[in-house]
Amino acid sequence: MRKALSLAAALAAATALVVPGAASATPAPVVQWRECPADVARPGLECGTLQVPLDYRKREGRKIELMISRLASTNPDKRRGILLTNPGGPSEGLTLPGDLKLGGMPQSVLDGYDLIGMDPRGFGYSTPATCDLTEEQMYLGNVPPYAVTQADVRKRADEVRQIAQQCTTSSTAYLLPHNTTANIARDLDSVRQALGERKASFLGYSYGTNLGAVYTTLFPRTTDRVVLDSNLGAGGWDVEGSRNYGRGTEDTFPDFARWAAARPELGLGATPAAVRAKYFAIAGKLDRTPSPEGVTGQLFRLLTFGGLYSTTDASFGKLAARWQALDAGTPLPPDNTPVPARVESLISGRFYVVCGDSRWPTAVSTYERNVAVDRVRYPLFGAAGANIMPCAFWPDPVEKQVKPTDRGPRNVLMVQNERDPATPLSGARTMRRAFGDRAAMLTLDHGGHGAYPFAGNACANEKVTSYLLGGERPGDQKC
C-alpha cells in the first residue's frame, strides 16, 4: 500500500489549479538576493525574501514572509522588465524560472526579462500552511477519488469533513481567511514594487491562469503583458472547475487510445475502442480486488488521468507499462517521479486557497447528484471530478471572489490545447468570454496540459514569444 500512496502523492503534487491600482511612485528595490535553498537550486537562480501583510485591509498589522526567486537577464541591452511566473497547482513556484530555461524557454525571452518565481503564501519556503494531514489523508488529497458507487460519495464526505475540521483548528488556521488567490495576486504586486518595477508581465499555467486573471483584473495599470496557458474557467478552481476533469479526460483519452492501438504488441487493444474497453476492464478488476501493491480502481483511474498530462511517446509509454502490469497482475515498473519533500503542506496549502476562494455547495446530496450525472456523461473520470472536496465544509470566504472582466487594457494572451485533461477547452472559453476584448486566444491542435513552450508548436511558440518581446498580440486563431 505504501507504494500506492507514494504514487498518489507524486501525482497529487504534479496535478491538480483587494487593493486595485498602484502606488504613485515605485520604491527602490528592497529584496536582497542570495543563494537558493539546496532543494530548489537551479543554474543561475537566486532567492530572496520580503514581508507582506497577512491581511491587505490591515497593512500595518501581522506580516507573513514570501520567498521569491530570480533568473536574471544577462543582457542589459535587451532587458525590458520582469516576468512573474506561476506553475499552477496552486503549489510552490521557486524553481519555475530555472525549469523554464531547462525546458526550452527561448533565449530571447531569457534576455528580455528577469524571470521571477514565488512560493505563494501557504507554500514551501513562504509562510506555510498545515492541516496536520495523515499519510492516509494525503492519499488522493488533490483530485477527489473516483466514486464507484453513491455510497463512496458519503464515505468521502465523512473523510473530507474531518480534513476541513483539522484545517480550521490547525496551528496555521489564522491564515485561513487570507490565503486566497486575490491575496496572492496582491502579493505579486508587492513583489513588483519590492523589485522597483513600474510594471510587471506575467506567465502562468493551469491554476496560474486564474491567478494571472485575478492579478490583471485587480492591477490593470501595473500589469504589462499577460500570458495564460492551460486555462481554468472564469470561476477559477470552483466546483465546476473540478467537474471539468471529467470532460477533459474524455477529450484527451482518445490521443492515448490511438497511440496504444497503433502498437498492438502492447496488448492493450488493436483499436481505440478496444483500448477504451481495456481501461474499464482494468478499473473494474481493481475495484473488486486491488493489486498486491495496493493499487485500487480509484488509483488506476487517477494514474491514467495524470498520464494524459503529457502526450509524448515517453509519457504514453510509461502509462502503457502501468496498464500492462496492472492488467497482468505483475509488479509496477519503477517510478522515478520525485515526491516533494513537503507533500503535507502542499496539499494543505492547496485546500486553503481553493476552498477559500469561493463558496462550494454544502449539501452532500448535491455531490451525489453531480457524481451520478457525470459518471454517465463522462464515464472515464467524471465520478472523480464531481466528488466531494473539503471545501464543502469550509468557512464562508471573507471576501467576494474576484473574477475576470472586460475592463482594462487589451493585454491578455491565452494559450490553450484543444485536448487538455485538467483544464479543457470548454472551460477556457468561459475565461475568454469573461475577458471580452481584453484577451485573445491561441488554440493548439494538441493534447496534454501545458503548451508554451513545451508542446513544441512552432506557430504558438513564435506568437507568444513575439508578444512577450514586441507586444504584437495576435487575434483569436488556431495554431
Sequence and secondary structure as in RCSB ss.txt:
>XXXX:A:sequence
MRKALSLAAALAAATALVVPGAASATPAPVVQWRECPADVARPGLECGTLQVPLDYRKREGRKIELMISRLASTN
PDKRRGILLTNPGGPSEGLTLPGDLKLGGMPQSVLDGYDLIGMDPRGFGYSTPATCDLTEEQMYLGNVPPYAVTQ
ADVRKRADEVRQIAQQCTTSSTAYLLPHNTTANIARDLDSVRQALGERKASFLGYSYGTNLGAVYTTLFPRTTDR
VVLDSNLGAGGWDVEGSRNYGRGTEDTFPDFARWAAARPELGLGATPAAVRAKYFAIAGKLDRTPSPEGVTGQLF
RLLTFGGLYSTTDASFGKLAARWQALDAGTPLPPDNTPVPARVESLISGRFYVVCGDSRWPTAVSTYERNVAVDR
VRYPLFGAAGANIMPCAFWPDPVEKQVKPTDRGPRNVLMVQNERDPATPLSGARTMRRAFGDRAAMLTLDHGGHG
AYPFAGNACANEKVTSYLLGGERPGDQKC
>XXXX:A:secstr
 HHHHHHHHHHHHH      S  SS        EE  GGG  TTEEEEEEEEESSTTSTTS EEEEEEEEE  S 
TTT  EEEEEE STT   TTHHHHHHHTT  HHHHHHEEEEEEE TBSTTSSB      HHHHTT SS    SSH
HHHHHHHHHHHHHHHHHHHSTTGGGTTT SHHHHHHHHHHHHHHTT S EEEEEETHHHHHHHHHHHH TTTEEE
EEEES   TT SSHHHHHHHHHHHHHHHHHHHHHHHT GGGSS SSHHHHHHHHHHHHHHHHHS  TT   HHHH
HHHHHHHTS  SHHHHHHHHHHHHHHHHT           TTHHHHHHHHHHHHHHHS     HHHHHHHHHHHH
HHSTTTHHHHTS  GGGGS   SS      S S S EEEEEEEE SSS HHHHHHHHHHHGGGEEEEEEEEESS 
 TTTT  HHHHHHHHHHHHH     SEE 
